[in-house]
Amino acid sequence: MKKHFLALDGLRGTAALAVASAHVTAYNAGTTALPHAFLAVDFFFIISGFVIAHAYEQRLLSNMGFWEFIELRVVRLWPLIVAGLALGAFYFVIKGVFQPAEAVSVGYLGVAIIFGLLLAPLNMVLGTDGYPLDPPCWSLFFEMIANALYALLCRFRLISSGMLFVIIAISLLGLMAESRLELWDVPQHFSNRLALATSFLEGGSRVGFGFFLGVAFYRYRNHSFFRRLPRLHPALASIVLLMSLSLPPFLSNIYDFVVTILILPLIVVLSAHYELQGSGAAASKFAGWLSYPLYVVHYPVMFLTAGAVKYLGVRAPLFILEVGTIISCLAAAYLLGKFYDEPVRRWLARHAHTRFSGIRFVNINAK
């Protein structure tokens, strides 16, 4: 049986909750206690590379085809992407009913849904937000690009240590350029065509560095250097992660750069092999399971909750409103994950065998 990295599951849950909390508090109060929460995306990229390499590398190097891998990733990711887009579209429709001055056209909504389903930034064709229905989808766009590149490199036997080094080094240069040019944090999530160009530079650099560093960490996990390192308990690692996302309480590109290339990778390396048991293992497993639904749907749920509060005229202290919104995001994530995502993925796993599954790329290095 393959090893399950429960510590990383728990950390992924912590990171997803940090992102949701930062968005909720920033939306309600205009400021947040987690000013660097967007770096959680870089943390996700590192964990993703580690886990994808663990789950698929040997299969991709043997008999799993490229399109078969892509199909598995679509089955894993797209049901909740569809849910997030549906919630976002529903919010725009409801907002248009109660605030006609801010209504959007049916055509715009339709195009936004189509581009959202493709994970393509809408401002490739329109001077508008890239992901208006569900902004966190911007990172899934880059995630799928990294997944596809990784699968191709594996299928063509090009995923050598040297190739990993080259990709990580080039991406690191991109991160240095972003820090120098003060382009850090994908500008308003592809908010306009100018942001689109800088977002491709930044997003490509961030996913290239994080994802392939995670792949490298997995490949060399049993190296004597890593074995000699101390193991960090996931609870302590979560505290370090949250501190990294909250301090200093102001934006700093240099700080973000240091956290991305040093602190976040160190958290993954030190905690990945920590063995959890009992309630700690169960809690980490649940947090990891909830992390993806929470990340994908929290934004439209936040808007829907805020709209409902405004329409109902609810008056409460800001802290109560923020906690209530976060609870609604957690509840929606759980319900969608349990009663929608899991059944749909089970059905797709049984029936979604596309005509691409049989396609195999020629192994040019096969003997």
N, C-alpha and C positions, 0 to 999 in steps of 0.2 A: 504494500500500500504506500502511496506517495505521502511524503511528509506534508503536514499542513502547518503553515507558519501563523499560528494563532496570535502571536505578539503583534505581527504586522496588521492582522485584522483589527485588533483593538486600536492601534494607532491610526488606522484608516478611518475608524469611527470618530476618533477624537478630532482628526483633521476636518472631516465633513461637518461635524457639529460646530467647529470654529468658523468655517466658511459661512454656514447658515446664520450663526449668531452675529457675525460681523455685518452681513448684509441686512439683517433685521434691525440691528441697533443703528446702523448708518442711515437706513431708510426712515426710521422713526425719529431719531434724534439729530441726524446730520453728522454724527461722529460715532466712533466705535472704540472700545477698549482693546480691539485687536487690529491695529492699523496695518499690520503686515500679514493679515490672514490670507491674502491672495497668494502668498508663498506656499500655502497648503497644496496648491495645484502642482508645484514643483515636487512636493513630497509625494503626491499621488503618482506622478510620472516615475519617480524612482521605484516606488513599490510596484507599480505596474510592470516595469521592465523586469524586476526580480521575479515576480509571480508568473508572468508570461513565459519567461525563459524556463522556469521550473515546470510549467504545465505543458509547454509545446515544443521546446527546442529539439529534444531527441526525436519527437514524432515528425517534426518538419525536416529533420536531417535524414529521416528514413523514408517513410512512405506517405506522409500527409501532404496533399497538394495545397498549393497556394489558395485556390478558391474554396477548398474545404475549410481551411483555417479562417478565411474571411467570413464564410458562412457561419462558423461557430461564434465568431466575434459579433456578427450581426444579431444572431439569436440571443447572445448575452446582453447586448447593449440596447438594441433598438426598441423593445417593448416599452421600456421606461422613457426613452426619448419620445416615442409617440404619446405617452401619457403626459409628459411635460409640455409638449406642443399643444395637446388638446386642452390642457388647463390654461395655458397662455392664451390660446384663441378664445376660450370661453370668457376669460377675463376681459379681453378686448371687446367682445360682443356685449357683455353685461355693462361695461363702462360706457359703450356707445348708447345703450338704452337709457341709462340714467344721466349721462352727460353727453347729449347729442353734439355739442360743440367739439368734443374730442373724439368723435366716432371716426373709425377708419373704414375705407371702402372694402367691399367684398373681394374685389380684385386684389387689393394689397394683402388682405388676410390670406387669400388663396395662394398667392406667390410666396408669402412668408412661410406657410405650411409646407409647400413643396421644397423650398430651399432648406427649411429646417429638417425635413425628412432625409435630405441629402447631406446634412451637416455643413452645407455650403453657406458662407457669409452672404447675407442678402445685399449688402452694399457693394457686391461685385457688379450688380446691375442697377441698383437704386442708391441714391444718396441718403441713406437712412441707417438705422441701427443694423448691425450685422445679424444679430440674433434677438429680435424684438420679443418673440414669444417665450423664449427660455434662454436667457443670457449665458448660463453655465455651459451650454452646448459648444461654446467656442473651444473649450479645452478638449472635448471629445473629438472635435474635428482634427486637432493635432494628434490626439491619441491614436486615431485610426490611421493617420498617415504614418506614424511611427510603427504601428503594428504591421501595416502592409510592407513597409521598407524592411523591417526585421524578417518577415516571412520570406520575402524575395531573397534576401541575403542568405538565409538558411537554405532555401531550396537550391540556390546556385553554389552552395558551399563557400560562400564569401564571408561568413560571419566569424572571421578569425580574430585573434586578439589584436592584431595590427589594425584591422578594420574598425574594431571597437575603439581603439585608441584614436584613430583618425577622426571618427565621427564625434567623439567626446571632445577632442582638442578643438576641432572647428567650431563646435557648439559653444565651447568655453570662450573662444574668441568673440563669438556673437554676443555672449552675455557681457563680456568686457566692453564691447562697443555700446551696448544698450546702457550699461551703467555710466559710461563716459558721456553718452549723448542724452542721458536722462530720459530714456524712453521706457523705463521699467514699468511693469504692469500693463498688460495689453490695453491700449487707450480706449476707455469706455467700451470695451468689448466690441471692437470693430464699429465704432460709432459713426464713421464717415470714410470717404475714400482715402483721405490722407492717413487716417488711422489704419486703414486696411494694409497699406504698404509697410508701415512700421510694425503692425501686428504680425505679419508673416515673418519678418525678421526676428521679432522677439519670441513669438510662439514656436517657430522652428528651432530657435536656439535653446529655449527652455525644455522642450520635449526631447530634442536631440541629446542634450546633456543629461537630463534626468533619466529618461527611459533607458538609454544605452549604458549609462552608469549602473543602473539597476541590473541590467543583463550581465555586466561585468562582475558586479558583486556576487550574483548567483553563480557565475562560472567559477569564480575563485573563492567560493565560500569555505572550502576545505583547505585552503592554503595555510601553511603554518603561521604566517603573519596574522591572518584573521583569527585563527584558533587561539592565539596567545592574547587576544584582546579580551578585556572583561565583558561580561554580559550584563546588559542594562534591563532592569525590570520594566515591563511595559507601563506600569503606573508612573514610575519615575520618568520614563521616556516621554509619556504624555505631558507631564508637568514641564519638562524641558522644551517640548514642542510648543506648548501654549505660551511659555515665556518668550520663546523665539519669535512668535507671531504677535506679541504684545509689546515687547520692549525693543528699542526705546519708543515712547509714546508719540512719535512723529515719524514722517516718512524720510527715508535716507537710502539713496540708491547704493551707496557703498555698503551699508549694513545689509541690505537685501542681497547683494552679491555675495557677501561673506556667508550669510545664512544658507544661501542656495548651494554654494560649492563646498562648504565645510560642515556646518551644523546639521543640516537635514540628512546628508549622506551618512554622517557619523551616527545619528540616531538609528537609522535603518541597520547599519552594520552591527551596532552594539546590541540591538534588541531582537534582530530577526530570529536568532537561534535560542532565545530564552524559552525554556520549557514551562508551559502553564498547565495547571491541573485544577480539577474541581470547579468551584464557582468562578475563579478567575478565567479559566479556559472557556467556560460557558458565556461569561460576560463579553470576552473578547470576540468570540465567534458571532454573537448577536450584534455587537457593534460593527463588525466588519460586514455582516449581512445587510445591516441598515444603512451603511455609509453611502452606497451608490444610489438607492432610492431617494435618500435625503438630499444628496448633492444635486440630483437631476430635477427634482420637483419643488425644492424649497422656494425658488424665486417666484413662480406663478402662484403658489399657495400663499406666500407672503403678500402679494398684491391682492389676492382675493380676500384674505383675512382683513387687510387694511381697508379695503373697500367696504366690506361688511360692517366693520366697526364704524366707519364714517356714515354709512347709510342708516344704521340703527341708532346713531347718536350716542354711542357708548362713551361715557366719561370715566376715566380711570387714570391713576398715576402712570407716567410713562413707563416705569419699570414693569408694572403689571401688564400693560399692553405688549411690551416686548416679550416677556415671559410667555404670555398667552399665545403670541404669534409663533414663537419657537415651538411651543407644545403642539400647535396646530400643524406645523411643518413636520414634526416627528410623527404625529398621528397619521397624517396623510401618507408619509413615506412608509410607515408600517403597513397600513391597509393596502396601499397599492403594491407593495412588495409581496405581501402574503397572499392576497386574494386576486391579484391581477398578474403581476410579473411572473411569479412562480408557475401558475397554471399555464400561462401563455408560452413560457419557455419550455415547459414539459411537452406541450402540444407541438411546438415548432421542432423540438428535438426529435419527435417521432415522425413528423411529416415534411419538414423543410429540407428535402434533398433536391437541390436545384441541379440543373443541367451542368452547372459549373463544377460540381463536386468531383466529377470524374476526370477533370482536366489536370494534367500534371505538367509542370515545367520540366524541360529536358535538363538533366543534371550534366552539365558540360564537363564536370570533373570526375564523372563516374568511370570506374575502371572496367 
